[in-house]
């Protein structure tokens, strides 16, 4: 196993003081009311908005009313572009549109696509299935309004990191089960796919930086509030059937308690006949794409993600 960089270990130590295990429901809701913004220090960790992108604030239909979204479009790009819908990470309890700015804006530029980032409802006030239902409702709404954003609904991708990777996989299941919309590609970045928490890596990397096993348990418990973790729209790995799902990229991190969630899900897709590319980023912690200035593999992971999306969403010859 490759060693973690010193800067990653120091980051993990600093973030450990803010662990979700120290937050009850009331403290979590107060934290949600003060989302992380942009300033030079924050952007040093999380990255800022890429150059050459136009950013627009809008709303989309959630499962219970309108929810905020953020649209990224490459400046000067003409014609209909592919549509990529992003679901941010944060353990279904934290995270925001700001947190996803670096990833979404860079994907918009690199893929030459319209990227729509979804600000779904968060637990503990809104427990499962609120986030999943919001994401699916917003996806349907955006596909129906694609012309408004000069986007091509026939070239549709979804992506998400961590809890967002869970939601991207769940939305792909929902779209298959409810006969649309047709998703061409799913990009799952260190996704949580088994909320029964049975992946062996939870023990192997129990005390990893950024995310520990205790953190994973706390996030899951806040999200589900005691509901059955084996529900397939909570744990997509446990769906009875994975046939007919979109081709996928699954990225995982070597030093991640939920690394095997991603690897097991990739294997389930492959066994069901779904084309899958799987990459394990050696020496990386959970969330490496959320800390692009500190995690040395972030540029490579972004390049792989962009290349896979660009190929999957290209116009037919």
Phi, psi and omega per residue, in radians:
X1 nan 2.275 -3.113
X2 -1.264 2.565 3.135
X3 -1.277 2.618 3.028
X4 -1.366 2.510 3.047
X5 -1.086 2.616 3.129
X6 -1.021 -0.718 -3.099
X7 -1.143 -0.537 3.078
X8 -1.237 -0.691 3.115
X9 -1.128 -0.699 3.116
X10 -1.172 -0.678 3.084
X11 -1.087 -0.774 3.124
X12 -1.065 -0.668 3.119
X13 -1.152 -0.697 3.136
X14 -1.177 -0.745 -3.119
X15 -1.251 -0.385 3.122
X16 -1.057 -0.515 3.114
X17 -1.206 -0.301 -3.122
X18 -1.890 0.343 -3.024
X19 -0.982 2.488 3.101
X20 -1.088 -0.359 3.116
X21 -1.168 -0.281 3.129
X22 -1.648 0.031 -3.034
X23 -1.997 2.150 2.984
X24 -1.505 -3.083 -3.069
X25 -1.009 -0.776 -3.092
X26 -1.123 -0.745 -3.138
X27 -1.178 -0.635 3.104
X28 -1.101 -0.762 -3.120
X29 -1.158 -0.614 3.077
X30 -1.169 -0.682 3.107
X31 -1.107 -0.684 3.131
X32 -1.111 -0.472 -3.104
X33 -1.369 -0.151 3.101
X34 -2.192 1.212 -3.086
X35 -1.124 2.673 3.119
X36 -1.201 2.268 3.127
X37 -1.747 -2.632 3.123
X38 -2.092 2.276 2.958
X39 -2.732 2.969 -3.054
X40 -0.991 -0.638 -3.126
X41 -1.237 -0.832 3.140
X42 -1.086 -0.744 -3.120
X43 -1.185 -0.402 3.049
X44 -1.128 -0.557 3.125
X45 -1.570 -0.884 -2.962
X46 -1.671 -0.259 -3.055
X47 1.419 2.709 3.127
X48 -1.872 -2.911 3.115
X49 -1.337 2.333 -3.140
X50 -1.140 2.623 3.041
X51 -1.201 2.663 3.069
X52 1.443 0.380 -3.127
X53 -2.204 2.409 2.971
X54 -1.686 2.235 -3.091
X55 -1.961 2.260 -3.103
X56 -2.240 2.329 3.062
X57 -1.561 2.421 3.135
X58 -2.682 -2.946 3.067
X59 -2.370 2.815 3.045
X60 -2.438 2.844 3.109
X61 -1.251 2.132 2.949
X62 -1.629 -2.972 3.142
X63 -1.312 -0.326 -3.097
X64 -2.493 0.936 -3.131
X65 1.976 3.080 -3.107
X66 -1.259 2.521 3.075
X67 -2.240 2.651 -3.133
X68 -1.211 2.554 2.990
X69 -2.397 2.856 3.091
X70 -2.293 2.261 -3.071
X71 -1.889 2.290 3.102
X72 -2.050 2.258 3.115
X73 -2.417 2.337 3.118
X74 -1.072 2.352 3.115
X75 -1.147 2.392 3.075
X76 1.424 -0.062 -3.134
X77 -1.325 2.273 -3.129
X78 -1.863 2.820 3.083
X79 1.326 -3.057 3.138
X80 -1.384 2.270 3.116
X81 -1.908 2.751 3.033
X82 -1.000 2.705 3.117
X83 -1.960 2.147 3.080
X84 -2.052 2.166 -3.132
X85 -1.837 2.172 -3.057
X86 -1.901 2.482 3.048
X87 -2.128 2.064 -3.026
X88 -1.263 2.790 3.064
X89 -1.496 -3.001 -3.139
X90 2.198 0.339 3.050
X91 1.143 0.477 3.140
X92 1.090 0.052 -3.093
X93 -2.141 -0.450 -3.109
X94 -2.233 -2.940 -3.119
X95 1.527 2.793 -3.052
X96 -2.826 3.053 3.060
X97 -1.078 -0.673 3.131
X98 -1.022 -0.711 -3.104
X99 -1.052 -0.536 -3.077
X100 -1.633 0.044 -3.052
X101 -1.006 -0.821 -3.071
X102 -1.083 -0.853 -3.094
X103 -1.128 -0.874 -3.059
X104 -1.134 -0.736 -3.106
X105 -1.205 -0.653 3.108
X106 -1.213 -0.651 3.072
X107 -1.134 -0.711 3.120
X108 -1.010 -0.777 -3.131
X109 -1.229 -0.837 -3.027
X110 -1.235 -0.583 -3.092
X111 -1.638 -0.268 -3.005
X112 1.021 1.020 -3.042
X113 -2.363 2.787 2.910
X114 -1.488 2.181 3.103
X115 -1.964 2.232 3.096
X116 -1.988 2.100 -3.119
X117 -1.798 2.318 -2.958
X118 -1.840 2.237 3.104
X119 -1.739 1.324 -3.080
X120 -1.250 2.849 3.134
X121 -1.210 2.550 -3.025
X122 -1.921 2.587 2.943
X123 -1.340 2.786 0.142
X124 -1.513 -0.198 3.136
X125 -1.128 -0.650 -3.123
X126 -2.117 1.624 -3.093
X127 -1.449 3.004 3.083
X128 -0.875 2.384 0.189
X129 -1.765 0.457 -3.036
X130 -0.985 -0.848 -3.092
X131 -1.095 -0.817 -3.132
X132 -1.088 -0.752 -3.136
X133 -1.152 -0.693 3.078
X134 -1.055 -0.794 -3.073
X135 -1.134 -0.704 3.135
X136 -1.215 -0.727 3.115
X137 -1.096 -0.732 3.133
X138 -1.152 -0.668 3.099
X139 -1.041 -0.835 3.136
X140 -1.056 -0.761 -3.126
X141 -1.097 -0.788 -3.106
X142 -1.146 -0.670 3.094
X143 -1.107 -0.710 3.110
X144 -1.180 -0.428 -3.121
X145 -1.860 0.285 -3.007
X146 -0.957 -0.646 -3.126
X147 -1.076 -0.533 3.117
X148 -1.061 -0.512 -3.096
X149 -1.858 0.200 -3.065
X150 0.932 0.802 3.142
X151 -2.065 2.681 -3.105
X152 -1.728 1.909 -3.107
X153 -1.204 -0.219 3.098
X154 -1.430 -0.189 3.095
X155 -2.109 1.423 -2.962
X156 -2.017 2.197 3.040
X157 -2.164 2.729 3.007
X158 -2.195 2.607 3.081
X159 -2.617 2.766 3.086
X160 -3.016 2.686 3.140
X161 -2.015 2.395 3.090
X162 1.064 -2.054 3.060
X163 -1.055 -0.569 3.066
X164 -1.165 -0.565 3.037
X165 -1.152 -0.679 3.016
X166 -0.996 -0.838 -3.082
X167 -1.177 -0.629 3.083
X168 -1.114 -0.714 3.097
X169 -1.176 -0.714 3.141
X170 -1.140 -0.764 3.122
X171 -1.085 -0.649 3.101
X172 -1.124 -0.686 3.047
X173 -1.097 -0.799 -3.127
X174 -1.064 -0.769 -3.116
X175 -1.091 -0.671 3.067
X176 -1.165 -0.802 -3.049
X177 -1.196 -0.559 -3.099
X178 -1.801 0.316 3.019
X179 1.103 0.757 2.999
X180 2.197 2.947 0.040
X181 -1.229 2.824 -3.105
X182 -1.402 2.056 3.133
X183 -1.714 2.205 -3.095
X184 -1.443 -0.451 -3.034
X185 -2.811 2.486 3.040
X186 -2.151 2.218 3.110
X187 -1.908 1.958 -3.049
X188 -1.953 1.927 -3.030
X189 -1.816 1.990 -3.027
X190 0.610 1.068 -3.011
X191 -1.400 2.632 2.932
X192 -1.561 2.038 -3.082
X193 -2.120 -0.170 -3.094
X194 -2.345 1.659 -3.091
X195 -1.415 0.027 2.925
X196 -1.360 -0.156 3.024
X197 1.026 0.967 3.128
X198 -1.931 0.115 3.129
X199 -1.197 2.330 -3.136
X200 -0.999 -0.536 -3.111
X201 -1.130 -0.311 3.081
X202 -1.106 -0.542 3.070
X203 -1.496 -0.749 -3.111
X204 -1.039 -0.701 -3.086
X205 -2.010 0.635 -3.027
X206 -1.030 -0.551 -3.077
X207 -1.997 0.522 -3.131
X208 -1.161 2.723 3.038
X209 -1.241 2.803 3.133
X210 1.338 -0.982 3.127
X211 -2.382 2.180 3.061
X212 -1.836 2.999 3.070
X213 -1.087 -0.713 3.133
X214 -1.081 -0.671 3.073
X215 -1.065 -0.798 -3.116
X216 -1.051 -0.714 3.103
X217 -1.123 -0.762 -3.104
X218 -1.134 -0.777 3.107
X219 -1.041 -0.825 -3.133
X220 -1.022 -0.779 -3.083
X221 -1.184 -0.671 3.081
X222 -1.126 -0.669 -3.079
X223 -1.236 -0.821 -3.039
X224 -1.521 -0.527 -3.116
X225 1.007 0.666 3.099
X226 1.582 -0.034 3.105
X227 -1.279 2.896 -3.057
X228 -1.132 2.011 -3.125
X229 -1.264 -0.179 -3.097
X230 -1.531 -0.022 3.071
X231 -1.025 2.290 -3.050
X232 -1.112 -0.453 3.094
X233 -1.473 0.033 2.908
X234 -1.851 -0.734 -3.132
X235 -2.114 1.513 -3.062
X236 -1.055 -0.429 3.082
X237 -1.045 -0.524 -3.038
X238 -1.585 0.105 3.008
X239 -1.032 2.513 -3.084
X240 -1.230 -0.395 -3.027
X241 -2.519 2.221 3.115
X242 -1.959 0.191 3.114
X243 -1.254 2.673 3.057
X244 1.343 0.145 3.115
X245 -1.483 2.818 -3.094
X246 -1.182 2.651 2.959
X247 -0.923 2.656 -2.953
X248 -2.418 2.625 2.811
X249 -1.927 2.226 3.070
X250 -2.113 1.974 3.053
X251 -1.808 2.416 3.070
X252 -2.362 2.876 -3.134
X253 -1.968 2.420 -3.099
X254 -1.012 -0.784 -3.063
X255 -1.711 1.065 -3.064
X256 -2.336 2.214 3.095
X257 -1.003 -0.548 -3.129
X258 -1.798 0.395 3.084
X259 -0.923 -0.801 -3.056
X260 -1.271 -0.316 2.983
X261 -0.999 -0.817 3.141
X262 -1.187 -0.763 -3.116
X263 -1.147 -0.702 3.122
X264 -1.169 -0.651 3.137
X265 -1.213 -0.698 3.086
X266 -1.048 -0.714 3.118
X267 -1.135 -0.689 3.125
X268 -1.122 -0.736 3.098
X269 -1.101 -0.810 -3.112
X270 -1.072 -0.727 3.128
X271 -1.140 -0.416 3.115
X272 -1.581 0.099 3.099
X273 1.514 0.248 3.138
X274 -1.583 2.246 3.086
X275 -1.129 2.286 -3.085
X276 -2.431 2.401 2.919
X277 -1.948 2.249 -3.112
X278 -2.139 2.307 3.111
X279 -2.322 2.249 3.021
X280 -1.779 2.085 -3.134
X281 -1.532 1.901 -3.021
X282 -1.193 2.405 3.102
X283 1.324 0.109 -3.065
X284 -1.768 2.602 3.046
X285 -1.628 2.994 2.963
X286 -0.973 2.446 3.036
X287 1.432 0.362 -3.047
X288 -1.062 -0.496 3.113
X289 -1.396 -0.147 3.033
X290 -1.499 -0.207 -3.121
X291 -2.259 1.092 -2.971
X292 -1.158 -0.389 -3.134
X293 -1.481 -0.230 -3.088
X294 -1.962 -0.408 -3.091
X295 -1.769 1.979 -2.957
X296 -1.140 -0.371 3.138
X297 -1.530 -0.061 -3.093
X298 -1.035 -0.777 3.118
X299 -1.058 -0.717 3.126
X300 -1.145 -0.734 -3.141
X301 -1.137 -0.706 3.092
X302 -1.107 -0.736 3.138
X303 -1.095 -0.744 3.114
X304 -1.111 -0.825 3.121
X305 -0.991 -0.827 -3.111
X306 -1.123 -0.737 -3.135
X307 -1.104 -0.748 -3.137
X308 -1.172 -0.728 3.103
X309 -1.145 -0.751 -3.112
X310 -1.068 -0.745 -3.130
X311 -1.215 -0.714 -3.084
X312 -1.229 -0.521 -3.029
X313 -1.856 0.224 3.128
X314 -1.194 2.681 3.051
X315 -1.095 2.467 3.086
X316 -1.047 2.551 3.134
X317 -1.125 nan nan
